[in-house]
Amino acid sequence: MSESAIERLLDDLAKGRISPQDALARLRRAPFEEAGKFSTVDHHRAVRCGFPEVVFGLGKRPEDVARIAGEILARGQDLLATRVTAEHVSALRAVAPDLIHEERARCVRVVRSQKRETPPGKILVVAAGTSDCDVAEEARVTAEALGNTVETLYDVGVAGIHRLLSRAEEVQRANVLVVVAGMEGALPSVVGGLVDRPVIAVPTSVGYGASFGGLAALLAMLNSCASGVVVVNIDNGFGAGYAAALMNRAHHSTRGHEKK
């Protein structure tokens, strides 16, 4: 249940269109609901966190993903499903034929709610190499699903640092930056030295043997000498995109409060 749905419910109650008993019954159903034997959908996530529960597809059977998605969509809420396979997408089409499949990001989006206010600032997703772009795209799709304007800057890693420096003005205009890199994970430190905005570093599992599946990049980012760099887990584009969206929204809210 979203804030707008609660507002409509209260308005209906105030104007006598529904009884107090009906309103109470709806609220009792609202917090959570079982979706089959193995899942319980948190319908109040949108009220607490600003966006409905996100479905993580990896490890879930296609029919379970579709069942959970159906419960979310039945409440008129948007859907974001991450780490989905072709089998997940096929099952989801049965409950949402209008879904948007972001193949490279391994995500599915369905838009059901009314358009939210878009924060005026932008989020910039930066990727070191083409091999990092799947994770970067997951961050982009996530931030866009949460209502943000997102731009991308891909294949600008430190092996050809002039590619990044030639776009320095664009980098410095972003409210929040998500920087995705594998190998030695140096790019977030470079970006952090160019901007006065939050930098969310995402290590990827891209690299040769001594990269240890992204552990080398993770440790490099955690030890960054650039101020303002924070780090999410290996390949966690979703977490980075979500955090960037929250930061951008908080920046907009703070600016609005200052103007008052």
C-alpha positions, 0 to 999 in steps of 0.5 A: 500500500502506497501513501497515495492509496492510504490518502484515498482510503482516508478520504473515502472514509471521511466522505462516507463512501466506506464504513469504518469497518471497511477501512479497518478491514483494508488496513488489516490486509495491508501490512503483509500477505502470504504469496503461496507457501514460501513467500510473504509480501511486505505491502507497507514497504512503500509507505516506510521506504518510498518504494514497494518491495523489490523481488530478487529473482536469483534462487527463486523458481519462476512461478514463485517470482510470478506469484510475488509479483502478482500480489504486488501489482494487484495493489496497484504498486510498481514492480522491480525484479532483479537478477531475473532469468529468461524463465523468470521473464516468461513467467512474469509476462503471464501476470504483466504483459506490459513489463519492461525487460532490461535484459543487460541489467537482468531486471524487469520493471512494471509501472502501475502507480501514478507518476512521482515527483522527480528530483531535479538533480541527476544521478550519474552511473560511471563504468570503468569498462564494458565488462562492468556494464551489466552491473552498471545497468542494474544500478541505472535501472534501479535508480530510474525505477525509484523516479530519478533522472539517470545518465551514464558514462561507460568505458572510461577506466583508468587505463585511458584516464583521458576519456574520463577527464574529457567529461569532467564537467559532466561528472561534476554536475551530478548530485550523486555518482555510482562508479562501477569497476573491476580489476584493481578498482581504482576508478572510484578514487579518481572520481572522488578526487574530482567531485564534492558529491557522494560517490558510491563505489561498486566493485565487480567480479571482473578481472584475472585470477588475482582479482579473487572474484572482485575481492581485490577491487572491493578492498581497494575501494574500501581503502580509497584515499578519496574522501566521500567514497562509500562502497557496496558489495561485489556486483551489487548494482541494485544496492548502489542504485537504491542508495543513490536514489535515496541520497538524491531524494534527501539532497532535493528535500534538504534544498527545498527545506533551505529555500523555505 
